[in-house]
Amino acid sequence: MKKMRASTGWLLTILCFIGVSFLFIEVVAEVQQVQTFSEVVDEHVNLDTITLSTNSQILAGNGELISEVYRDQNRIYLPYDKIPAHIINAFIATEDRRFFEHQGYDATSIVRALMTNLRSESIEQGGSTVTQQLVRNVFLSHEQTYQRKISELLYAYELEKHYTKEEIIELYINSIYFQHGVYGFEAASIYYFNRPSNELSLAEIAFLSAIPNNPTHYDPLRNKESTKLRQEWILEKMLEVDAISQEEYFAALEEPITLNIHERVDRFPDYVTYVHEEFKQLVAASEGFNTRLAEASTEDAKEEINASLNERVNELLQSGITIQTALDPAMQLRTRDSVTRRLPQADIQGAAVVIDHTTNEVIAITAGKNYSKFDFHRGFQSYRQPGSAIKPLLVYGPYFEEKEIPIHSTINADNFCSGNYCPKNFGGAQYGNVSLETAFKHSLNTPAVRILERVGVETAFKYLESFHFQRLTEKDYGLYAALGGFTYGMTPLELTSAYTTFGNNGVYQKPFAIREVTDRNGEVLYKWEVTPATIWSQETNDKMRTLLASVVQSGTGTKANVNSSYVGGKTGTTNDYLDLWFVGLTEQYTAGVWVGKDKPANLQSIYSQTPSQLIWRDIMSQ
């Protein structure tokens, strides 16, 4: 009796479900009400635009993939015309044989599923079409209730009005879940076989097609035998609908399945972290965020704009963009390895930047030893005092440019005082009148301060402002700046970028890591617009190249000398040996190296080893 009551209850439920569902659909299709069902649906979901996230990628200068960019959902979106026919046929044969005939629901399948549920007194089958499953994946939950099933059925009916069958099956194949954070067939193909889907065999396609039915139960990494059994069932169903021949069927059954799990590509964390930051800057410059930030009158307004910018960047990274960079993988590895090898001390850090000044591209940038992606990046986030490395940009360059002084001129290298400011040369020595070359290559202090006084602080800083150092302040405008005394200082990237003028005939063009950004159809979305600016005349630039060369030939930078048609650079050491620098160039590359501690502390114990010069030489020697 109890069982009879339960069966009667199930029967009534089923009849009500069928009656309400089909009656409601017919009413929606035939009757125009004050507010149609379509309008009700549109209030809750936007059926016109279904957007599935898809992986983005970052490429090196040679086109090599260096980073796959995605968060929770690993998906590689595949358009309909790129989906192999066997994939479509596998899901049609097993999930929805009348897919190309129905209007989003299949009455026969629903009745069959309800009868199965009645016999088992539970919800074991849902009778869902591919369209209903798409609705469930995109708009609804996977909760096994009749309320959800009714919503799923009605949404599917509406979805069929907005999309073609080809568009629906495309969205379906790209939305289904394959376990281990993998969504969509193409990502599953890469993850499980390390090959794109157009290179898979029929057997491999059927094997992967087994997983979405129950991703946990048919997980190939844990239950491969179960997956294989369902693969055989799928092949049988494909044979039943003539999607494959008997020969193909038997060959696929015999073919062994060998998994080749794909490890997510995420190399060169130093460089990739910088690319993410530069991409944000590129979007901000291209879409007006910078203008809005400049016009914002309150901190709250700026925070709101930055939040919008971050949201836009995330949206783009989930749309399947490709970021083409200028990375030279060999140079990046050489730079990283040298910093690690030359600085074995646990508490001493270093960062280096390499720019190809013939193309104005950042081809390598390191962030520090043992760097993890998105941690604090010393290459472009660490502002440090530049020491004497600032002299070419603030002192000697402006002196030649403003006064047209011959390179063989002399300058007083004795003690100097201006008010209470009385800098001395290293060790307190006085040298009398010396040539500009001697003062420069031996990094004498008092001549640099005298020159800045002659040029004028305001005049000299106009040249420095041309390089757009982000943390210059009014407090920096003083004679002490000639020796690298700044409130905040410069990053290795900023200082190295400024030196590229000496390799570009006095012309400054901000270097970038990103060449272009394209969408998943290959259309260019973003590209830097560059505006070169002439900083030094050709005469001044030639004089500076001569002075820079003297440093490595017979000055403070001899350990940085390499075999090249041109080598020039400048050392920099801050008070109490807190920072050690070497920034220089060859005919093709400009590179800068900084060595120090994150919490500034004395480095005199390694000063004589000239680690910044040795790292620079390692980088440039090849």
Residue pairs with C-beta under 8 A, 6 or more apart in sequence:
6 121
7 118
7 121
10 117
10 118
10 121
11 118
13 146
14 114
14 115
14 117
14 118
17 114
17 146
17 149
17 150
18 110
18 111
18 114
20 150
21 105
21 110
21 150
21 153
21 154
22 107
24 37
24 154
25 105
25 153
25 154
25 157
28 36
28 37
28 38
28 154
28 157
37 154
37 158
38 158
38 161
41 47
41 154
41 155
41 158
45 139
45 155
47 155
47 158
47 159
47 162
48 162
50 138
50 163
50 171
51 319
52 75
52 77
52 138
52 171
52 174
52 175
52 183
52 184
53 70
53 73
53 75
53 318
53 319
54 75
54 76
54 77
54 174
54 184
54 318
54 319
54 320
54 520
55 68
55 69
55 70
55 74
55 75
55 76
55 187
55 320
56 68
56 69
56 70
56 316
56 317
56 318
56 319
56 320
56 321
56 322
56 323
57 65
57 67
57 68
57 69
57 321
57 322
57 323
58 65
58 66
58 67
58 69
58 272
58 275
58 322
58 323
58 325
59 65
59 66
59 322
59 323
59 324
59 325
60 66
60 268
60 325
60 327
60 328
60 329
61 325
61 326
61 327
61 328
61 361
61 363
61 515
62 329
63 324
64 329
65 265
66 265
66 266
66 267
66 268
66 271
66 272
66 325
66 327
66 329
67 265
67 266
67 267
67 268
67 272
67 275
68 74
68 264
68 265
68 266
69 317
70 318
71 318
72 181
73 181
73 183
74 180
74 181
74 182
74 183
74 187
74 191
74 264
75 174
75 182
75 183
75 184
75 186
75 187
76 184
76 186
76 187
76 190
76 320
77 174
77 184
77 186
77 320
77 520
78 170
78 173
78 174
78 184
78 185
78 186
78 197
79 170
80 166
80 167
80 169
80 170
82 198
83 169
83 170
83 173
83 185
83 197
84 197
84 198
84 200
84 205
86 202
86 205
86 206
86 238
86 243
86 244
87 173
87 185
87 197
87 205
87 209
88 169
88 173
89 238
89 241
89 243
89 244
90 205
90 206
90 209
90 234
90 238
90 243
91 130
91 169
91 172
91 173
91 209
92 99
92 100
92 130
92 169
92 241
92 243
93 234
93 237
93 238
93 240
93 241
93 243
94 209
94 213
94 233
94 234
94 237
94 238
95 129
95 130
95 133
96 106
96 109
96 129
96 130
96 131
97 241
98 106
98 108
98 109
98 129
99 129
99 130
99 131
99 165
99 169
100 165
102 129
102 131
103 157
103 160
104 129
104 131
104 132
104 153
104 156
104 157
104 158
104 159
104 160
105 129
105 131
105 132
105 153
105 156
105 157
106 127
106 129
109 127
109 128
109 129
110 127
110 153
111 127
112 125
112 127
113 125
113 126
113 127
114 127
116 124
116 125
117 123
117 124
117 125
123 144
123 145
123 146
126 132
126 144
126 149
128 136
128 149
128 152
129 156
130 168
130 169
130 172
131 156
131 159
131 160
131 168
131 172
132 152
132 153
132 155
132 156
133 172
133 176
134 156
134 159
134 168
134 171
134 172
134 175
135 152
135 155
135 156
135 159
136 142
136 148
136 152
137 172
137 175
137 176
137 177
138 171
138 175
139 155
140 148
140 151
140 152
140 155
141 148
159 168
160 168
163 171
173 184
173 185
174 183
174 184
174 185
174 186
175 183
175 184
176 183
176 184
176 185
176 212
177 183
177 212
177 215
178 184
178 185
178 187
178 188
178 191
178 192
178 208
178 211
178 212
178 215
179 211
179 215
179 216
179 218
179 219
179 221
180 191
180 219
180 221
182 188
182 191
185 197
185 208
185 209
186 196
186 197
188 208
188 211
189 195
189 196
189 197
189 200
189 204
189 208
190 196
190 262
191 261
191 262
192 208
192 220
192 259
192 260
192 261
192 262
193 200
193 204
193 208
193 259
193 260
193 262
194 260
194 261
194 262
195 260
197 205
200 208
201 252
201 255
202 235
202 244
202 248
202 251
202 252
203 231
203 235
203 251
203 252
203 253
203 255
203 257
204 255
204 257
206 231
206 234
206 235
206 238
206 252
207 220
207 227
207 228
207 231
207 257
209 231
209 234
210 218
210 227
210 230
210 231
210 233
210 234
211 218
211 219
211 220
211 227
213 230
217 223
217 226
218 226
218 227
218 230
219 227
220 227
220 259
221 259
221 261
224 257
224 259
228 257
231 257
232 253
235 244
235 249
235 252
235 253
236 249
238 244
238 249
239 245
239 246
239 249
244 252
266 272
266 373
267 329
268 327
268 329
268 332
269 367
269 371
269 372
269 373
269 374
270 332
270 336
270 365
270 366
270 367
270 368
270 371
270 377
270 379
271 325
271 327
271 332
271 364
271 365
271 513
272 373
273 367
273 373
273 374
273 375
273 377
274 362
274 365
274 367
274 377
274 379
274 380
274 493
274 513
275 323
275 325
275 513
275 514
276 374
277 377
277 380
278 512
278 513
278 514
279 313
279 323
279 514
279 517
280 309
280 310
280 313
282 514
282 517
282 526
282 528
283 289
283 309
283 312
283 313
283 316
283 526
284 290
284 293
284 309
285 528
285 529
286 526
287 312
289 305
289 308
289 309
289 312
292 305
293 302
293 305
293 306
296 302
296 305
316 517
316 525
319 519
319 520
320 519
320 520
321 517
321 518
321 519
321 520
321 525
322 517
322 518
322 519
322 520
323 514
323 517
324 514
324 515
324 516
324 517
324 518
325 513
325 514
325 515
326 356
326 359
326 361
326 362
326 363
326 512
326 513
326 514
326 515
327 363
327 364
327 513
328 354
328 356
328 363
328 364
331 354
331 363
331 364
331 619
332 363
332 364
332 365
332 366
334 364
334 618
334 619
334 622
335 352
335 354
335 364
335 365
335 366
335 615
335 619
336 366
338 352
338 614
338 615
338 618
338 619
339 350
339 351
339 352
339 366
339 368
339 369
339 593
339 615
340 369
340 370
341 618
342 350
342 611
342 614
342 615
342 618
343 349
343 350
343 369
343 595
343 611
343 615
345 606
347 597
347 601
348 595
348 596
348 597
348 603
348 606
349 368
349 369
349 378
349 595
349 596
349 597
349 598
350 366
350 368
350 369
350 378
350 593
350 594
350 595
350 596
350 611
350 612
350 615
351 365
351 366
351 367
351 368
351 378
351 379
351 382
351 492
351 593
351 594
352 364
352 365
352 366
352 379
352 492
352 591
352 592
352 593
352 594
352 615
352 616
352 619
353 362
353 364
353 365
353 366
353 379
353 492
353 493
353 496
353 497
353 591
353 592
354 362
354 363
354 364
354 365
354 496
354 589
354 590
354 591
354 619
355 361
355 362
355 363
355 496
355 497
355 500
355 511
355 589
355 590
355 591
356 363
356 588
356 589
357 500
357 503
357 504
357 511
357 585
357 588
357 589
357 590
358 503
358 588
360 500
360 504
360 509
360 510
360 511
360 512
360 530
361 511
361 512
361 513
361 515
362 493
362 511
362 512
362 513
363 589
364 619
365 379
365 380
365 493
365 513
366 378
366 379
367 375
367 376
367 377
367 378
367 379
368 376
368 377
368 378
368 379
371 377
376 382
378 492
378 594
378 598
379 491
379 492
379 493
380 491
380 492
380 493
380 494
381 491
382 491
382 492
382 594
382 598
383 471
383 488
383 489
383 490
383 491
384 489
384 490
384 491
384 574
384 579
384 594
384 596
384 600
385 484
385 485
385 486
385 489
385 574
385 575
385 578
385 579
386 484
386 486
386 489
386 490
386 495
386 572
386 574
386 579
386 581
387 483
387 484
387 571
387 572
387 573
387 574
387 579
387 581
388 443
388 445
388 448
388 483
388 484
388 570
388 571
388 572
388 573
389 484
389 495
389 570
389 571
389 572
389 581
389 582
389 583
390 481
390 482
390 483
390 484
390 486
390 490
390 495
390 572
391 440
391 443
391 448
391 482
391 484
391 570
392 499
392 502
392 544
392 547
392 548
392 570
393 463
393 464
393 467
393 498
393 499
394 452
394 460
394 461
394 463
394 464
394 481
394 482
395 448
395 451
395 452
395 455
395 460
395 482
396 436
396 440
396 448
396 451
396 544
396 547
397 463
397 535
397 536
397 540
397 544
398 455
398 459
398 460
398 463
399 405
399 451
399 454
399 455
400 407
400 536
400 539
400 540
400 543
400 544
401 463
401 536
401 537
401 540
402 455
402 459
403 454
403 455
404 539
405 436
407 436
407 437
407 543
407 546
407 547
408 435
408 436
408 437
409 435
409 436
410 433
410 434
410 435
410 436
411 433
411 434
411 435
411 436
411 439
411 447
411 450
411 451
412 432
412 433
412 446
412 447
412 450
413 425
413 430
413 431
413 432
413 433
413 434
413 438
413 439
413 444
413 446
413 447
414 430
414 431
414 432
414 446
415 422
415 424
415 430
415 446
416 422
416 423
416 446
416 449
416 450
418 449
418 453
418 479
421 449
421 478
421 479
421 480
423 445
423 446
423 449
423 479
423 480
423 483
424 445
424 446
425 431
425 444
425 445
425 446
426 443
426 444
426 445
430 446
431 438
431 444
434 444
434 447
436 447
436 547
437 546
437 547
437 550
438 444
439 447
439 448
440 547
440 550
440 551
440 555
441 547
441 550
441 551
441 553
441 554
441 555
441 556
442 555
442 556
443 555
443 556
443 570
443 571
445 482
445 483
448 482
448 483
449 479
449 482
449 483
451 482
452 460
452 479
452 481
452 482
453 479
457 477
457 478
457 479
457 481
458 477
461 472
461 476
461 477
461 481
463 535
464 472
465 472
466 508
466 533
466 535
467 494
467 497
467 498
467 508
467 535
468 510
469 490
469 494
469 498
470 491
470 494
471 486
471 487
471 488
471 489
471 490
472 486
473 487
473 488
475 487
476 485
476 486
476 487
478 485
484 572
484 574
490 498
492 592
492 593
492 594
493 592
495 581
495 583
495 592
496 583
496 590
496 591
496 592
497 510
497 511
497 590
498 508
499 583
499 584
499 585
499 590
499 592
500 508
500 509
500 511
500 585
500 590
501 507
501 508
501 535
501 536
501 541
502 536
502 541
502 544
502 545
502 548
502 568
502 585
502 590
503 585
503 587
503 588
503 589
503 590
505 538
505 541
506 534
506 535
506 536
506 537
506 538
506 540
506 541
507 532
507 533
507 534
507 535
508 532
508 533
508 534
508 535
509 530
509 531
509 532
509 533
510 530
512 528
514 526
514 528
515 527
516 524
516 526
516 527
517 524
517 525
517 526
517 527
518 524
518 525
519 525
536 544
545 566
545 568
547 568
548 568
548 569
548 570
548 584
548 585
549 566
549 567
549 568
551 557
551 568
551 569
551 570
551 571
551 584
552 558
552 560
552 561
552 567
552 568
552 569
552 584
553 561
555 571
556 571
557 569
557 570
557 571
557 582
557 584
557 613
559 610
559 613
559 614
559 617
560 567
560 569
560 582
560 584
560 610
560 613
560 614
560 616
560 617
560 620
561 567
561 617
562 586
562 617
562 620
562 621
563 621
564 586
564 587
564 620
565 586
565 587
566 585
566 586
566 587
567 584
567 585
567 586
567 620
568 584
568 585
569 582
569 583
569 584
569 585
569 616
570 581
570 582
570 583
570 584
571 581
571 582
571 612
571 613
572 579
572 580
572 581
572 582
572 583
573 579
573 580
573 581
573 607
576 602
576 604
577 602
577 603
577 604
577 607
578 596
578 597
578 600
578 601
578 602
578 603
579 594
579 595
579 596
579 600
579 603
580 594
580 595
580 596
580 603
580 606
580 607
580 610
580 611
580 612
581 592
581 593
581 594
581 595
581 612
582 592
582 593
582 610
582 612
582 613
582 615
582 616
583 590
583 591
583 592
583 593
584 590
584 591
584 592
584 616
584 620
585 591
586 620
589 620
591 616
591 619
591 620
593 612
593 613
593 615
593 616
593 619
594 612
595 603
595 606
595 611
595 612
595 615
596 603
597 603
